Amino acid sequence: MMIAGTLLSLATGIAAPPAGWPQGVEAIKYAASVDQTKQPAMTYGAKATTKRPLLVGLHPWSGAYDSATDDAAYAAWCIENDWHFIHPHFRGPNWTPDACGSEKMVQDILDAVDHMKKKHDVDPDRVYLVGVSGGGHAALLMAGRAPEVWAGISAWVPISDIRAWWEEKSRGKKSKYAGHIEKAVGGQPDKNAEAAEECRKRSPVTYLARASGVNLDINAGVTDGRSGSVPFTHSLNAFNAVVAKPERLSPGFIRDFYAQQKVPAGTPEAKHDPLYGKKSVIFRKVSVNARVTIFRGGHEIIQHAALTWLAAQRKGTPAAF
């Protein structure tokens, strides 16, 4: 495939995309307003002469702007459906102070949207955000930090509370992720007040109450936290942070669900959702514009389900579930 891509680029004069990305996607740099640097991204511009949707894809925890493992599927969708696309770096892997929910990271994502609006004819009512794992963390964070921007946000296996995840990853044999967080926030949050405050500022749950008007879809696999790195309790707690008190899941329900890895007795059976295929839905709750889904899987994203749902959303219109 790389040989074919190289030959095509020679024939057309268009640079071949980095490994793993579909033809037509290109690497660029755009202006970061927070520090006047140039930040890298992968982009694709729709070919239509009318306003088209924009999809912002966010790389995972240890990823970067050119990480294609899961994220190339976002670009392929945009090419097939003639959407605009940008996949920003937002300060790279989440083990530096500039990454992991920092102010620079937040502004970089907003600057990426502004860049695409300046360069392309973007439909402002169809600006979408999607991410998995660390990208899910960033997606939830942006839901609360800039709710006015998004027509829909799809967050998969996200970290919703940085301090809680650090505590989970510090128990027993310390995980590399605990070390990543300490590097990002400046120390151990149980011993360092400034690090604890950084955890709070970088956590989606701090801001998600502001996201009640955002069409928001939160997803996690039922084995995540056992066979994956982020307990699915983070998704349930994120849902609770968005919705009104009467709609929240009880702490006991969340605790028992995670402990048993099956829905507690007496819980209504989830309806079948064909978009999830063999990764069938085992629990789902909807409240106004927010939905949380626990499916039969692990630390992963089902891209088709995420992108099909996003395509049905419009800013200022109640969520289409």
Phi, psi and omega in degrees: 000322179295323178295315180298318179297321179294317179297319179296319180294323178293324183286326186259343185082005179264131181297138177293143179289159175302161184307133176093346181263145181289155178301136182109338177276141181225154176271134179226178167229140180232162186283130175262116187289337186287331181217013176059028173269171172255123184252139183278157178199159168261137182222161171213135177253130178300153184268342182296155179265002176255169179299134181232156178297157174240128173251125173258116179258135184248130183290160181286181189309310183261015186267189182208179184300332183259011177290118189250356190308302175260330195282341177298335178296329177296315180295319179299320177299315182294322177295316182295323184259003180058053172256157166283154184212139169218140182232088187282164179281327189031053174073014167079201182305148190274053176226027173230157179301331181284343180258200171056050175082016181290168175298322178298317180299313180300313182292325178301320180293319177294322177295327177297319176297314180298320178301314182293326178293328178285325185271337188222165179271089185266136173283111185293344178269003180223056175255117189243156181226134180218143177196155180235141177062243176299328173292328174293320174302311181296323179296315178296321179299317181291333176299320180274329183278329183217061185296338184287347187275327200258137171278333179192145178229129178242111184246128184241133182040054186276158166269122181257342182220107185296318180297315180298320181291322176300315179298319179296323183273355178263349182285142179064227177287115186299130180278156176300331182292327175298318177296321177302313182297317180299321177294323182287320187262352175093026176143186178277120186293344176278349182239349188229112184297324179292321177295321178298319178292322176298319176302315180298314183293334184262007184258129178305323183299339178294332189240350191295341175300336179282351188261017184296337178268359181271135173287109193231127179237119184245131186224146175205153176275147187290339178267358181295136187102337173255297177267355178232182191264347185234111177307139183290354172301331178299322179290318179295320179290328175295316177302314179300326182289338182270318193272166178294154185308316181297340182266355186285151174281141183286151176304323179295319178298313181298316180298313183291320179301313182290321181296321184270339188056031172208158185293131179304149181305141178091354179281132178304141181291136179289144177287149178295137176235108184298339180295338183269354175055229180288343177275063191299150179287130177248341175209139178208138175221137180239137172218111181054253184260003183246144177220140172237137182229131171249122185243169182279083182192197183235226182271088190198169174237145171256095190302319183298319178295316181298310187285326177295319178295314180302320184299338182271355187265146175225140179294137180083001180243138179307148182303139176265107180247000000 
